[in-house]
Every structure is written in C-alpha cells, then in structure tokens.
Amino acid sequence: MKKNITIVILLAGALALSACSKQQFSINDGSGSLAKDDKHDFIVGGIRQTEVVDAATICSGADKVMSVEVEQTAMNAFLTVVSLGIYAPRQYRVTCGSASTLPSAGE
C-alpha cells in the first residue's frame, strides 16, 4: 500500500512539474536584446489578479518593443505545487530593439 501511494505521489509531482507554459507575443520583426527579465507574484493561483507590464516604457517607445513573453518555469510550477497553489509566480521578459534594427515601413 505504501509503495502505491509513493508511486502516485511521484507521478503527480512529475506531472505538475512538467506543466510549464510559455506565451510569446512578437510585436516587431528584427533583432533585439533582453531588456527586462522579472517575475510577478500571485496568490491563490492568481485568481482575479492582474499585473501590467508597460513594455513601451521599458523599451523607451512602443516602436522599439520586439516581444513580450510570459512563462511558468519548472521552478515556478514547483513553488506553486509546494505551496498548494497559495503562491504562484510567473516569469516575464521584454525584448527591445533599437530603431536602427527595426525594418522600415517600406520593407
């Protein structure tokens, strides 16, 4: 009986830790560099909670924003599982490019 419970717990943990997700929003084409890599802390799984990241301010202009992504990393998932969903962090990244690396409107 103990062996079965251990197997179930290990399988549930493996499933929970493999539940990583990533959403990436590409705004402009071209090359850029990572301008901000941070996390937001949510409580109770983030239910009815929002966080706003102003990528235009981070990149000094909306025309310089290359991409924005949000990710639940393996460590974020682990912390969520260990805290039983009470603490649920999410990682976010903003990539910026300079005006010279962006394609012109005629291209």
N, C-alpha and C positions, 0 to 999 in steps of 0.2 A: 504494500500500500504506500509506504514512504517513497519507494522508487518511482511509482506512478505520479505522485504529487510533484516530486523533483523534476521529472521529465516535463510535466505540464507547465511548471513554473519556468523552466529553461526555454521551452518553446514559446511561451507567451512573452518572455523577455526578448528573445531573438526577433519575434515578430514586431514588437513595439520599437525596438532599436532600428529595425530595417525600414521603418515608416518615415523615411526622410522625404522631404519635398522641396521643390525649388520653383519659383515663378520668376521669370526674367522678362522685362519689358524693354525692348530696344527702341529708342526714340530716334536717333540719328545714326547714319552709317558712318564708317570710318574707324580710325583707331583712337584709343583713349587710354587714360590711366585711372586707376582706382583712387577716388578722392575721399571716400568715407566708407569704413567697414565697422559697423557697430551693431548693437542689439537692443531690442525692446523687451522689457519685462512685462509679462501678462500674468494675471492671477485668475485662477479657476478656468484654465484653458483659453482665456481671452474672450470669454462670452460677453458680448455687448461692450467690448472695449476697442478703441481705435487709437492708432498712433499715426501722425502725419509726418512725412519726410519731405521737406521742400528742396527738391533736387536742383531747382533753378538757383536758389540761394547758395547751395553748396558749390555749384559749378560757376557761380558768378554770371548767370544768364541762362535762360531756357534753351537758347540755341547751342549751348555747349554741352548739354546733357546727352550722353551717349546711351546709357542704360541704367536701369534700376532693377535690382533683384532682391527677393525675399526668400530666405531659406530656413528650413528646420533641419539643422545639422544633427548628426548622431548624438553629439553631446547635449544639444537642446532636447532631443527626444528622451535621452537618458534622465536628464533632470526632471522632465515632466513626469516620467514613469515613477521615479524615486519619490517624488513629492505627491504622488497620486493625483496629478493634474492640477494641484494647487498653484504651482509655479510653472509657467510655460513660456520660456524665452524664444524669440525669433531673431535670426540674424538678418541684417540688411546691408546692401552695398550699393554705392552710387559711383558710376564711372563717368568721367568728364573728358572732353576733348577740347583742344584749343580751336579757335575759329579757323586757323590755317590747316587743320587736319580734316575739317569737315568738307564734304563735296559741295561745290557751288550749286545754285538753283538751276543752272542751265545743264548740268550733267545728268 
